[in-house]
Amino acid sequence: MKLTKLSLCVATLALGIASAASSYSIHLTSDLQAGATQLKAGDYKVQVQGSQAIFKQGKTTVQVPVTVETGNNTYRYTTMDADSTTLQAISLEGTKTKIVFVAGEKPTNEVAAAQ
């Protein structure tokens, strides 16, 4: 009986860890274009799911199409590549993942919280 409970707990823990998506914090000092999406200045949590970057700010969530690249080395910090108006890429801390925004790609889903 104890072995069954222990096995169930371990399986549940493993499933929870496997399904957890890491989020990364970024701060935009000015409004930037990410693909075809305009992001307002402020703090965001960013998650990557497949070929989508999900930006969360408060109750607002925006999904932006991206290309995911894998580098040779692990990034020490989360960094952004941008010019004065366009967010081009984000390198994600603790991973070899770099998300690259495709110019002109429209977001697939945008959800804004009712105020």
PyMOL commands that place a pseudoatom at each C-alpha (Angstrom):
pseudoatom trace, name=CA, resn=MET, resi=1, chain=A, elem=C, hetatm=0, pos=[0.000, 0.000, 0.000]
pseudoatom trace, name=CA, resn=LYS, resi=2, chain=A, elem=C, hetatm=0, pos=[2.787, 2.434, 0.913]
pseudoatom trace, name=CA, resn=LEU, resi=3, chain=A, elem=C, hetatm=0, pos=[4.650, 1.568, -2.272]
pseudoatom trace, name=CA, resn=THR, resi=4, chain=A, elem=C, hetatm=0, pos=[1.539, 2.347, -4.336]
pseudoatom trace, name=CA, resn=LYS, resi=5, chain=A, elem=C, hetatm=0, pos=[1.106, 5.755, -2.671]
pseudoatom trace, name=CA, resn=LEU, resi=6, chain=A, elem=C, hetatm=0, pos=[4.793, 6.536, -3.106]
pseudoatom trace, name=CA, resn=SER, resi=7, chain=A, elem=C, hetatm=0, pos=[4.676, 5.554, -6.781]
pseudoatom trace, name=CA, resn=LEU, resi=8, chain=A, elem=C, hetatm=0, pos=[1.599, 7.728, -7.311]
pseudoatom trace, name=CA, resn=CYS, resi=9, chain=A, elem=C, hetatm=0, pos=[3.284, 10.718, -5.626]
pseudoatom trace, name=CA, resn=VAL, resi=10, chain=A, elem=C, hetatm=0, pos=[6.461, 10.336, -7.692]
pseudoatom trace, name=CA, resn=ALA, resi=11, chain=A, elem=C, hetatm=0, pos=[4.471, 10.011, -10.925]
pseudoatom trace, name=CA, resn=THR, resi=12, chain=A, elem=C, hetatm=0, pos=[2.416, 13.114, -10.099]
pseudoatom trace, name=CA, resn=LEU, resi=13, chain=A, elem=C, hetatm=0, pos=[5.546, 15.108, -9.288]
pseudoatom trace, name=CA, resn=ALA, resi=14, chain=A, elem=C, hetatm=0, pos=[7.262, 14.012, -12.515]
pseudoatom trace, name=CA, resn=LEU, resi=15, chain=A, elem=C, hetatm=0, pos=[4.195, 14.960, -14.565]
pseudoatom trace, name=CA, resn=GLY, resi=16, chain=A, elem=C, hetatm=0, pos=[4.029, 18.372, -12.904]
pseudoatom trace, name=CA, resn=ILE, resi=17, chain=A, elem=C, hetatm=0, pos=[7.681, 19.080, -13.608]
pseudoatom trace, name=CA, resn=ALA, resi=18, chain=A, elem=C, hetatm=0, pos=[7.416, 17.921, -17.213]
pseudoatom trace, name=CA, resn=SER, resi=19, chain=A, elem=C, hetatm=0, pos=[4.382, 20.094, -17.946]
pseudoatom trace, name=CA, resn=ALA, resi=20, chain=A, elem=C, hetatm=0, pos=[5.642, 23.258, -16.219]
pseudoatom trace, name=CA, resn=ALA, resi=21, chain=A, elem=C, hetatm=0, pos=[6.619, 25.966, -18.678]
pseudoatom trace, name=CA, resn=SER, resi=22, chain=A, elem=C, hetatm=0, pos=[9.380, 28.292, -17.615]
pseudoatom trace, name=CA, resn=SER, resi=23, chain=A, elem=C, hetatm=0, pos=[8.682, 31.981, -17.781]
pseudoatom trace, name=CA, resn=TYR, resi=24, chain=A, elem=C, hetatm=0, pos=[11.222, 34.747, -18.116]
pseudoatom trace, name=CA, resn=SER, resi=25, chain=A, elem=C, hetatm=0, pos=[10.871, 38.334, -16.960]
pseudoatom trace, name=CA, resn=ILE, resi=26, chain=A, elem=C, hetatm=0, pos=[11.610, 41.201, -19.314]
pseudoatom trace, name=CA, resn=HIS, resi=27, chain=A, elem=C, hetatm=0, pos=[11.217, 44.959, -19.014]
pseudoatom trace, name=CA, resn=LEU, resi=28, chain=A, elem=C, hetatm=0, pos=[10.489, 47.100, -22.049]
pseudoatom trace, name=CA, resn=THR, resi=29, chain=A, elem=C, hetatm=0, pos=[11.574, 50.705, -21.520]
pseudoatom trace, name=CA, resn=SER, resi=30, chain=A, elem=C, hetatm=0, pos=[9.582, 51.861, -24.547]
pseudoatom trace, name=CA, resn=ASP, resi=31, chain=A, elem=C, hetatm=0, pos=[6.841, 50.579, -26.859]
pseudoatom trace, name=CA, resn=LEU, resi=32, chain=A, elem=C, hetatm=0, pos=[8.227, 47.997, -29.301]
pseudoatom trace, name=CA, resn=GLN, resi=33, chain=A, elem=C, hetatm=0, pos=[6.930, 46.072, -32.277]
pseudoatom trace, name=CA, resn=ALA, resi=34, chain=A, elem=C, hetatm=0, pos=[7.257, 42.262, -31.953]
pseudoatom trace, name=CA, resn=GLY, resi=35, chain=A, elem=C, hetatm=0, pos=[6.334, 40.742, -35.296]
pseudoatom trace, name=CA, resn=ALA, resi=36, chain=A, elem=C, hetatm=0, pos=[3.010, 42.439, -36.123]
pseudoatom trace, name=CA, resn=THR, resi=37, chain=A, elem=C, hetatm=0, pos=[2.184, 43.033, -32.446]
pseudoatom trace, name=CA, resn=GLN, resi=38, chain=A, elem=C, hetatm=0, pos=[2.732, 46.324, -30.639]
pseudoatom trace, name=CA, resn=LEU, resi=39, chain=A, elem=C, hetatm=0, pos=[3.916, 45.801, -27.039]
pseudoatom trace, name=CA, resn=LYS, resi=40, chain=A, elem=C, hetatm=0, pos=[3.558, 48.693, -24.607]
pseudoatom trace, name=CA, resn=ALA, resi=41, chain=A, elem=C, hetatm=0, pos=[6.417, 49.643, -22.294]
pseudoatom trace, name=CA, resn=GLY, resi=42, chain=A, elem=C, hetatm=0, pos=[6.397, 47.746, -18.996]
pseudoatom trace, name=CA, resn=ASP, resi=43, chain=A, elem=C, hetatm=0, pos=[7.153, 44.441, -17.301]
pseudoatom trace, name=CA, resn=TYR, resi=44, chain=A, elem=C, hetatm=0, pos=[6.235, 41.152, -18.974]
pseudoatom trace, name=CA, resn=LYS, resi=45, chain=A, elem=C, hetatm=0, pos=[6.525, 37.437, -18.293]
pseudoatom trace, name=CA, resn=VAL, resi=46, chain=A, elem=C, hetatm=0, pos=[7.483, 35.559, -21.470]
pseudoatom trace, name=CA, resn=GLN, resi=47, chain=A, elem=C, hetatm=0, pos=[6.909, 31.858, -22.118]
pseudoatom trace, name=CA, resn=VAL, resi=48, chain=A, elem=C, hetatm=0, pos=[7.703, 29.861, -25.240]
pseudoatom trace, name=CA, resn=GLN, resi=49, chain=A, elem=C, hetatm=0, pos=[5.265, 27.199, -26.400]
pseudoatom trace, name=CA, resn=GLY, resi=50, chain=A, elem=C, hetatm=0, pos=[6.180, 25.657, -29.717]
pseudoatom trace, name=CA, resn=SER, resi=51, chain=A, elem=C, hetatm=0, pos=[6.449, 28.462, -32.266]
pseudoatom trace, name=CA, resn=GLN, resi=52, chain=A, elem=C, hetatm=0, pos=[4.656, 31.026, -30.065]
pseudoatom trace, name=CA, resn=ALA, resi=53, chain=A, elem=C, hetatm=0, pos=[6.018, 33.524, -27.541]
pseudoatom trace, name=CA, resn=ILE, resi=54, chain=A, elem=C, hetatm=0, pos=[3.387, 34.308, -24.918]
pseudoatom trace, name=CA, resn=PHE, resi=55, chain=A, elem=C, hetatm=0, pos=[3.657, 37.741, -23.305]
pseudoatom trace, name=CA, resn=LYS, resi=56, chain=A, elem=C, hetatm=0, pos=[1.768, 38.263, -20.046]
pseudoatom trace, name=CA, resn=GLN, resi=57, chain=A, elem=C, hetatm=0, pos=[1.316, 41.661, -18.435]
pseudoatom trace, name=CA, resn=GLY, resi=58, chain=A, elem=C, hetatm=0, pos=[-1.191, 41.652, -15.595]
pseudoatom trace, name=CA, resn=LYS, resi=59, chain=A, elem=C, hetatm=0, pos=[-4.346, 40.029, -16.968]
pseudoatom trace, name=CA, resn=THR, resi=60, chain=A, elem=C, hetatm=0, pos=[-3.442, 40.672, -20.603]
pseudoatom trace, name=CA, resn=THR, resi=61, chain=A, elem=C, hetatm=0, pos=[-1.922, 37.862, -22.668]
pseudoatom trace, name=CA, resn=VAL, resi=62, chain=A, elem=C, hetatm=0, pos=[-0.605, 38.127, -26.233]
pseudoatom trace, name=CA, resn=GLN, resi=63, chain=A, elem=C, hetatm=0, pos=[0.769, 35.300, -28.392]
pseudoatom trace, name=CA, resn=VAL, resi=64, chain=A, elem=C, hetatm=0, pos=[3.305, 36.231, -31.052]
pseudoatom trace, name=CA, resn=PRO, resi=65, chain=A, elem=C, hetatm=0, pos=[4.663, 33.871, -33.752]
pseudoatom trace, name=CA, resn=VAL, resi=66, chain=A, elem=C, hetatm=0, pos=[8.404, 33.260, -33.414]
pseudoatom trace, name=CA, resn=THR, resi=67, chain=A, elem=C, hetatm=0, pos=[11.202, 31.143, -34.765]
pseudoatom trace, name=CA, resn=VAL, resi=68, chain=A, elem=C, hetatm=0, pos=[13.040, 29.221, -32.045]
pseudoatom trace, name=CA, resn=GLU, resi=69, chain=A, elem=C, hetatm=0, pos=[16.805, 28.873, -32.470]
pseudoatom trace, name=CA, resn=THR, resi=70, chain=A, elem=C, hetatm=0, pos=[19.186, 26.781, -30.390]
pseudoatom trace, name=CA, resn=GLY, resi=71, chain=A, elem=C, hetatm=0, pos=[22.632, 28.252, -29.747]
pseudoatom trace, name=CA, resn=ASN, resi=72, chain=A, elem=C, hetatm=0, pos=[25.886, 26.492, -28.913]
pseudoatom trace, name=CA, resn=ASN, resi=73, chain=A, elem=C, hetatm=0, pos=[26.219, 27.929, -25.403]
pseudoatom trace, name=CA, resn=THR, resi=74, chain=A, elem=C, hetatm=0, pos=[23.846, 28.506, -22.498]
pseudoatom trace, name=CA, resn=TYR, resi=75, chain=A, elem=C, hetatm=0, pos=[22.787, 32.132, -22.121]
pseudoatom trace, name=CA, resn=ARG, resi=76, chain=A, elem=C, hetatm=0, pos=[23.780, 33.583, -18.723]
pseudoatom trace, name=CA, resn=TYR, resi=77, chain=A, elem=C, hetatm=0, pos=[21.085, 36.272, -18.811]
pseudoatom trace, name=CA, resn=THR, resi=78, chain=A, elem=C, hetatm=0, pos=[17.808, 36.976, -20.543]
pseudoatom trace, name=CA, resn=THR, resi=79, chain=A, elem=C, hetatm=0, pos=[18.698, 39.598, -23.152]
pseudoatom trace, name=CA, resn=MET, resi=80, chain=A, elem=C, hetatm=0, pos=[16.806, 41.384, -25.906]
pseudoatom trace, name=CA, resn=ASP, resi=81, chain=A, elem=C, hetatm=0, pos=[17.981, 42.417, -29.378]
pseudoatom trace, name=CA, resn=ALA, resi=82, chain=A, elem=C, hetatm=0, pos=[16.061, 45.491, -30.519]
pseudoatom trace, name=CA, resn=ASP, resi=83, chain=A, elem=C, hetatm=0, pos=[16.424, 48.652, -32.520]
pseudoatom trace, name=CA, resn=SER, resi=84, chain=A, elem=C, hetatm=0, pos=[14.553, 51.832, -31.623]
pseudoatom trace, name=CA, resn=THR, resi=85, chain=A, elem=C, hetatm=0, pos=[11.101, 50.467, -32.563]
pseudoatom trace, name=CA, resn=THR, resi=86, chain=A, elem=C, hetatm=0, pos=[11.356, 46.719, -33.189]
pseudoatom trace, name=CA, resn=LEU, resi=87, chain=A, elem=C, hetatm=0, pos=[12.029, 43.766, -30.897]
pseudoatom trace, name=CA, resn=GLN, resi=88, chain=A, elem=C, hetatm=0, pos=[14.051, 41.334, -33.000]
pseudoatom trace, name=CA, resn=ALA, resi=89, chain=A, elem=C, hetatm=0, pos=[15.022, 38.510, -30.600]
pseudoatom trace, name=CA, resn=ILE, resi=90, chain=A, elem=C, hetatm=0, pos=[15.161, 37.406, -26.970]
pseudoatom trace, name=CA, resn=SER, resi=91, chain=A, elem=C, hetatm=0, pos=[17.850, 35.058, -25.599]
pseudoatom trace, name=CA, resn=LEU, resi=92, chain=A, elem=C, hetatm=0, pos=[16.531, 33.114, -22.590]
pseudoatom trace, name=CA, resn=GLU, resi=93, chain=A, elem=C, hetatm=0, pos=[18.605, 32.832, -19.406]
pseudoatom trace, name=CA, resn=GLY, resi=94, chain=A, elem=C, hetatm=0, pos=[19.756, 29.343, -18.425]
pseudoatom trace, name=CA, resn=THR, resi=95, chain=A, elem=C, hetatm=0, pos=[18.928, 27.884, -21.847]
pseudoatom trace, name=CA, resn=LYS, resi=96, chain=A, elem=C, hetatm=0, pos=[20.412, 27.698, -25.323]
pseudoatom trace, name=CA, resn=THR, resi=97, chain=A, elem=C, hetatm=0, pos=[17.128, 29.081, -26.679]
pseudoatom trace, name=CA, resn=LYS, resi=98, chain=A, elem=C, hetatm=0, pos=[16.781, 32.285, -28.665]
pseudoatom trace, name=CA, resn=ILE, resi=99, chain=A, elem=C, hetatm=0, pos=[13.371, 33.383, -29.897]
pseudoatom trace, name=CA, resn=VAL, resi=100, chain=A, elem=C, hetatm=0, pos=[13.403, 35.426, -33.098]
pseudoatom trace, name=CA, resn=PHE, resi=101, chain=A, elem=C, hetatm=0, pos=[10.422, 37.543, -34.136]
pseudoatom trace, name=CA, resn=VAL, resi=102, chain=A, elem=C, hetatm=0, pos=[9.287, 37.367, -37.741]
pseudoatom trace, name=CA, resn=ALA, resi=103, chain=A, elem=C, hetatm=0, pos=[8.475, 40.800, -39.178]
pseudoatom trace, name=CA, resn=GLY, resi=104, chain=A, elem=C, hetatm=0, pos=[4.890, 41.132, -40.357]
pseudoatom trace, name=CA, resn=GLU, resi=105, chain=A, elem=C, hetatm=0, pos=[3.623, 37.873, -38.794]
pseudoatom trace, name=CA, resn=LYS, resi=106, chain=A, elem=C, hetatm=0, pos=[0.234, 38.478, -37.219]
pseudoatom trace, name=CA, resn=PRO, resi=107, chain=A, elem=C, hetatm=0, pos=[-0.475, 37.176, -33.703]
pseudoatom trace, name=CA, resn=THR, resi=108, chain=A, elem=C, hetatm=0, pos=[-2.601, 34.030, -33.625]
pseudoatom trace, name=CA, resn=ASN, resi=109, chain=A, elem=C, hetatm=0, pos=[-4.425, 34.858, -30.417]
pseudoatom trace, name=CA, resn=GLU, resi=110, chain=A, elem=C, hetatm=0, pos=[-4.812, 37.965, -28.314]
pseudoatom trace, name=CA, resn=VAL, resi=111, chain=A, elem=C, hetatm=0, pos=[-6.729, 37.970, -25.067]
pseudoatom trace, name=CA, resn=ALA, resi=112, chain=A, elem=C, hetatm=0, pos=[-7.341, 41.156, -23.101]
pseudoatom trace, name=CA, resn=ALA, resi=113, chain=A, elem=C, hetatm=0, pos=[-8.895, 41.141, -19.675]
pseudoatom trace, name=CA, resn=ALA, resi=114, chain=A, elem=C, hetatm=0, pos=[-12.175, 42.949, -19.176]
pseudoatom trace, name=CA, resn=GLN, resi=115, chain=A, elem=C, hetatm=0, pos=[-11.737, 46.024, -17.034]
for i in range(1, 115): cmd.bond("trace and resi %d" % i, "trace and resi %d" % (i + 1))
show_as sticks, trace
zoom trace
